[in-house]
Amino acid sequence: MVLVLRASPRHGAPRVPLRLRGLPSGVRFRDTERGTVHHATVLTEYGLDVDLPSGDWASALIHLERVPDGAGDRADD
């Protein structure tokens, strides 16, 4: 689970991807809501693009589920 929280948006500030730390390399994760599969390396190096709603105290809860080795052969990064 990833909980993303933005207390107050800054006017004109660019949206920056959320980089996740401590993920094992070579592993893939599926966003259970969207079905999108992400490589751990992409999540740590580039980050996860989180589309938070506008306004103060915006938040999102993202459930990433580890994809078993050999399950599927395509990632949607």
Backbone torsions as a table, in degrees:
resi	resn	phi	psi	omega
1	MET	NA	137.3	176.0
2	VAL	-123.6	122.0	175.7
3	LEU	-105.4	120.9	-179.6
4	VAL	-111.6	130.6	-177.1
5	LEU	-136.0	133.0	174.5
6	ARG	-123.8	115.3	-176.7
7	ALA	-65.8	-50.1	-177.8
8	SER	-153.3	123.1	-178.9
9	PRO	-70.6	144.9	175.7
10	ARG	-95.6	130.3	-178.0
11	HIS	-59.8	125.5	176.7
12	GLY	81.9	-2.1	179.7
13	ALA	-74.1	134.5	179.5
14	PRO	-69.0	151.5	175.8
15	ARG	-78.7	125.1	-175.7
16	VAL	-112.0	134.0	177.2
17	PRO	-62.1	148.2	179.3
18	LEU	-88.6	114.6	179.1
19	ARG	-86.7	129.2	-179.8
20	LEU	-96.5	138.1	-178.4
21	ARG	-105.9	156.7	170.5
22	GLY	75.3	15.4	178.4
23	LEU	-83.1	139.6	178.3
24	PRO	-69.2	136.9	-179.4
25	SER	-69.0	150.9	178.4
26	GLY	83.3	-0.9	-178.7
27	VAL	-98.6	150.6	176.3
28	ARG	-117.8	150.0	-179.9
29	PHE	-128.8	140.7	178.7
30	ARG	-107.9	130.7	172.0
31	ASP	-74.7	113.7	-172.9
32	THR	-67.7	-23.7	179.3
33	GLU	-80.9	-43.5	-175.7
34	ARG	-96.7	-20.7	-178.1
35	GLY	82.2	3.0	-178.9
36	THR	-74.6	137.8	178.7
37	VAL	-105.5	133.9	-179.0
38	HIS	-125.2	139.5	172.6
39	HIS	-79.0	142.0	179.7
40	ALA	-57.4	-38.1	179.9
41	THR	-62.1	-40.0	178.2
42	VAL	-67.1	-40.7	-179.9
43	LEU	-65.5	-32.7	179.9
44	THR	-86.1	-37.2	-176.4
45	GLU	-86.5	-44.9	-179.6
46	TYR	-96.4	-52.3	179.1
47	GLY	115.2	176.9	-179.6
48	LEU	-105.6	124.0	179.7
49	ASP	-80.3	108.2	-177.3
50	VAL	-103.4	120.7	-179.7
51	ASP	-93.6	87.6	179.9
52	LEU	-78.4	146.6	175.5
53	PRO	-64.1	157.3	179.6
54	SER	-73.4	161.1	176.8
55	GLY	104.6	171.3	179.8
56	ASP	-72.3	150.5	176.8
57	TRP	55.4	42.0	176.2
58	ALA	-76.6	144.8	179.8
59	SER	-148.6	163.0	176.1
60	ALA	-149.2	145.5	176.0
61	LEU	-117.2	121.2	-176.8
62	ILE	-118.3	125.8	179.4
63	HIS	-101.6	110.4	176.8
64	LEU	-103.4	126.9	-177.3
65	GLU	-114.0	130.8	179.4
66	ARG	-64.3	133.1	178.3
67	VAL	-89.3	124.6	179.2
68	PRO	-58.3	145.9	177.8
69	ASP	-57.0	135.3	179.1
70	GLY	83.7	-6.3	179.1
71	ALA	-84.7	116.1	-179.2
72	GLY	70.9	160.4	-179.1
73	ASP	-132.0	18.5	-175.7
74	ARG	-136.5	134.0	173.6
75	ALA	-114.7	144.6	-174.5
76	ASP	-102.9	33.6	-179.0
77	ASP	-68.0	NA	NA
